[in-house]
Amino acid sequence: MTGNSFSVSGYGPDRAGWTRIFARDSLARRLDWPILLSAVALSLIGAALVYSATRNRTEINQGDPYYFLIRHLMNTGIGFGLMVGTVWLGHRTLRTAVPILYGLSVFMILLVLTPLGATVNGAHAWIVFGGGFSLQPSEFVKITIILGMAMLLAARVDAGDKPYPDHRTVVQALGLAAVPILVVLLMPDLGSVMVMVIIILGVLLASGASNRWVFGLLGTGALGAIAVWQLHILDEYQINRFAAFANPELDPAGVGYNTNQARIAIGSGGLFGTGLGQGSQTTGQFVPEQQTDFVFTVAGEELGFVGAGLILLLLGVVLWRACRIARETTELYGTIVAAGIIAWFAFQSFENIGMTLGIMPVAGLPLPFVSYGGSSMFAVWVAVGLLQSIRVQRPMSA
């Protein structure tokens, strides 16, 4: 049937239909498939690792070895849906909704400080709704900080009024980011604060703001870290984590236990690993929180250097393609949003993997796409949707 995208026989698109689907200006051609496929692959690898880490842990899987596997796949599916919705809305539409999104995210993290908040693994950073459902609002604050700062820093530049953000605009953007960061610090959720600070640095560098702001922020961060330590804002367990990082031999059966067991697990994997579900450290449950913060140890032990390297390769593909999107977009707003996501993914991945290797302090940050956790999974897939939207909405000549 002429003009119809499906053949008369009913067995799929005819030649004209396929031509439209894969035309140069079609959505299928504009999407960044390496990012999409790499993110899906990471999530599926994560599902296998989460299953291996939790299938024998009857004290947390409610007697169902597939409990965490099913929920991880559900979280991935919901996250994928959020990505589709983000692409459909578009990063430019979300730009106009930044005040609403920012207010909602600040409201949610303030709820954590009320009796509705709950403490998980030492961090009072969660809202528990019951029925096994919980939310970590600080994960979504990362997105609103990126969008909010990008909106302010790019407004006059994209309008053609300024070649780069002026000092007043930078102060406004830093003020916007400071409010949620201070609230998250009060929880205290130091890991999320570290990521947010790195996001701010990435955003400022991409915006073209004066380097004096970057160096000033680094100096302020150093002074702030000293002040936090001297004022005893950190909880005892957080201080112990830094102490164990500074001295790996400190109390190996106590504060240094996690990192010591993590290194043993990764080191025992060798080149090809012991096989999925065959790792002695994993099956023996020697590494705590293996389905979340220490999921990389499962890969190191059971998939070996090759499997762990594959995870690093896929994360590298995501970052590489995100850098291309940031470079090729013609609007500063899109460049800043992409740069903020790059800084977020890069630092969080480095911190998570680094703490399992003993080269970074334990900060309770999940490995993007791989670790178990609904809030983190939803947030990273929304970020992928933003990257795809920036690519989809760019002029084809870019």
N, C-alpha and C positions, 0 to 999 in steps of 0.2 A: 504494500500500500504506500504510494508515494507521499512523502512528507511526514510519515509516521515513523517514530523512532524505533518501532518494533516491526519485525518481519511478519509477513502474512502467516507463515507457518506457526508463529507463536513461540519460537525457540530462542528468542532474544533479540537484541537490537540488530537492525539491518546495517548496511555499510554507512548510510547517512547518519543513523543514530550514533554509531561508534565515532564517527567523525565529529559530531557535535560534542560528545562526552569528552573527547581528548583534543578538542580544538585548542589552539594556542592561548585563547583567552578564557578557557573553561576553568571551573574551580578545581577539577582533578589535576590539571596541568600546573595550576598556580600553587597548590599545596606543596609544602616541603616534605616529601616522602621520606628522606633519610631520618629526619627528626622523628616523624610519626612512627616509622617502623622500629627505630632504635628504642623509643620510649615503650612501645608495646613489648618488644623483646626483653627489655629490662624488667618490666612488670611481670612477665611470665617466668623469667628466671627467678625473680623474687618470690613468686608463688611456690616454685619448687623448693627454694631454700627455706621459706617459712614453714612449709609442710614438713620438711625434714627436721627442723628445729623443734616442732611442737607436737608431732604425731604421738610421741610417747609421754608427753607431759600431762598426765591425767589431772594434775592439780589445777591446771589452767584451761584445758581444752574440754572440760565438762564431759570427759569420757568419750568424746568423739574425735578420732584422729584427724578427721577432715575439717574440724571446726574452723581453724585459722585459715586453712587453704580456701575454703568456700568464702569466708568473709574477705580475704585478700582479693579474690577474683571479683567479688561484688563491689568492693571499693574501687578496683580498677575499672569496672564497667561504669560505675557512677562517675568516676573521674573522666572517663572517655566521653560520657554524655555532657559533662560540664565543659569539656574542651569544644565539642560540637556547638554547644550553646554560645560559648564565647566567640567562636568564629562567626556564627550567625549574627550575633549582636555587633561585633566589630570593635576594635580597640578605640575607634573614634567615637562611637556611641558611648562606650564606657567612660571616655574622657569627659563627657558632659554629665555623667552620673557620679563623678568622683566625690563631690560633697556628700552625697547620700551614702556612698560606700564607705567613705572615711568615717562619717558619724556612726554608722552601724558597727564598724569594726572596733572603734574606740568604746562604744557602748558594750560590746560583747566582752572585751578584755576587762572592763570595769566590773562586769558581772562575776568574773572569776574571783575578785576580791571580796565578794559578798558570800553569805552562807551557801549560795548555789555552787561555789567553786569547790573543786576537789583536788586532793594531792595524789599524784601518781609518780612513783619512783623518785620521791623527794621534792618534786616541783609542783607547787600549787598553781597549775596552769590549765586546769581542765574544768569543763562544765559537764556534769553527768546528768543525763536525761532519764536514765532508767532503761531497763530492758536490754542492757549491754551496749547502749549507745552513749557516746561521749563526744565532746568537741574540744579542740585546742584552738581557741581564737587567734593566738599569736601566729599560727601558720598563715592565716588570711591577711593579717596585718602586713606581712611582707609584700603582698600584692598591692594593698592600698597605699603603702609608702611609695612603691614604685610608680603607680599611676598618679598619685597626688603630686609628688615632686616633679614628675615629667610634665604634668599639666602646667605647673607654675613656671618651671624653667624654660619651657618651650613656647609659652604663650606669645610673647612679643617677638621672639625670633622667627617662628613660623608665620607670623603676621607681617614680617618684613620690617618691623620697627627697629629691631636691634640685631646686630650680628652675633651677639652672645649674651647670656644672662648678666644683668648688672648685679651689684652687691646687694641692693635691696631685695631683689627677687631671690637671691641665694639665701638670705636671712629668713625670708618667708618660707622657703622650702625646707630649710633646716628646722624651723619652728614647727612646721607641720609634722615632720618626722619625730621630733623630740617628745611630743606628747605621748604617743603610744609606747615609745621606747621606755620612758620613765615608768609607765604603768607596768609594763612587762618586767622591768627591773625590780619592781616591788614584789613580784610574785614569790621568789625571784626565779626567772627563767633566763639564766645567763647565756645559755647556748643560743637562744633565739635573738637575744640582744646582740651577740657577736655577729650573727648573720645580718641583722638589720644595719649595723654599722658598716659592714662590708658593702651592702647594697647601696648605702648613701655614698660611699667613696666611688663606687662604680658609676652611679648616676651623675655625680659631680664631674667626674672625668669625661664622661660622654657628652655632657651638656656644653662643654667649652668654657665653663666657669674658670676664673683665675686659679692657678695652681696654689696661690696663697691660701685659698679655702681648704684645699686638700691637705696641705701641710699643717694648717691650723687645726683641722679636725683630727689629724693624727696626734698632734700634741695635746689637744684637749682630751682625746681618748686615753692617752697615757696618764695624764693627771687624774682623769676620772677613775681609772683602774686603781691608782694608788689611793684615792679617796675612798673608794668602795672597800678596799682592803682595810684601811685604817679605821673606818667607821663601823666595821664589822657588819656590813649589810649582807654579806654572803652567809649562807647557812654553813654549818659545820661540815656537812657532807661535800659541799662544793670546795671548801678549803682543803679538805682531805684529798680531793681529786687532783688539785694542783700540786699538793705536796707529793703525791704518788708519781706524778709526771716528772717533777723535778728530781726525785730520787726513786727510781724503779724498784730498788731493793727495800724500800721502806714498807715494813709490815706486809710481806707477800701473802699472808693468810687473811689480811684485813683490807685496808684501803687499796693495796696494790693487787688484790686478788684478780679483779676483772681483767686488767690489762695483761697480767702474767698468763692467765689461762687463754686469753685471746691470742697471744703470740705463740703459745704452745700449739693451739689448734691450727693456726695458719702455717706454722713451720712443719707440722706433721703431714701436710697435704702433698708435699713434693711437687712434681711436674704435672701429673694428671689427676691427683687426688685419690682418696680412698674409695670413691664411688658414692653416689647420692644415697643417704641413709645409712652409710657404713662408717662414718667418722666416730671414733671413740670419744672424743671430746664432746661432740654434739649429742650422741646417743646417751652418753653418761651425764649430760646436763651439767658440765663443769663450767660453762660460760653463761653467766646470767644475761637475761634480756636478749637472747640470740635471735629472736624473730624481729626485733626492732633495732635498737642501737648497734648491736654486734652481729648483724646478719652477714656482714662480709666475712666473718670467721667461718661460717658454714661453707661459703664459696671456697675459701682458702683451703679448708681441710678436705672437703668432699669433692670439689671440682679441680683443686690444685692450682698451680700457677697459670695453666691454660685457661681454666674457667674464670679465675679471678681477673686475668688479663682481658678476657672477653668483656667482662663488666666494665673495666676501665676503657676499653675501646669503644663500647657503645655510648658511655658517658662522654667520651671525647668527640664522637660524631655529633651528639646533641649540641655540645658547646661550639664545635666548628661551624655547624650550620647556623646556629644562633648568631655567631659573629658575622657570617655572611649576610644574614638578614639585617643586622644592625648597620652594616656598612653600605648595603645597597638601597635601603629606604631613602626617600627624598625628603622626608620630614624629620625635624629634630625630635619631635614627640615620639615617633616610632623608634628612633635610634636610642633614645634614653630608656624607654621601656625595655627594649631588647637588652641593652647593656645592664640594666638592673637585674634582669633574669639571669644573665650570664654570670654576674658577680655572685648571685644567690646560689645557683647550681654548682658553680666551681668551688666556692668556699665550703659549702655544706658537704659536698662530696669529699673534698680534701680533708676536712675535719673528721668526718665519720670514718673514712678509711685510715686516716692518720692515727686516730686514737686506738684502733685495733692493732696498729703496728708499733705503737709506743712513741710516735714522733709528734703527737699532739695530745693535749690533755683531754680527758673524758668530759664531754659537754652535753651528752644526751641528745644528739641530733641524729635524725634518721637519714639513711642513704636514699636519695631521691629515686622514686619509682620502685625500689627494691624492698625497702623495709616495710614491715607490716604497720598499718596505721591509717585510719580513714582521713583525718584532717590533713596530714601531710600528702597523702595520695591525691586528694581533691585539689589541693593548692598547686601541686606541681603540674597537674593536667590542665588547670586553668591557665597556668603560665605558658604551657605549650599552645593552648588556644590563642593566647595573645600573640605569640610568635607567628603562628599560622595566619592570624588576621593581618599582621603587619606585612607579611609576604603577599597574601592574597590581594590586599588593597593597594599595593604599590603599582605605579604605572608600569606597563609591560616593557617600556623602553629602559627601565632602571636595571 
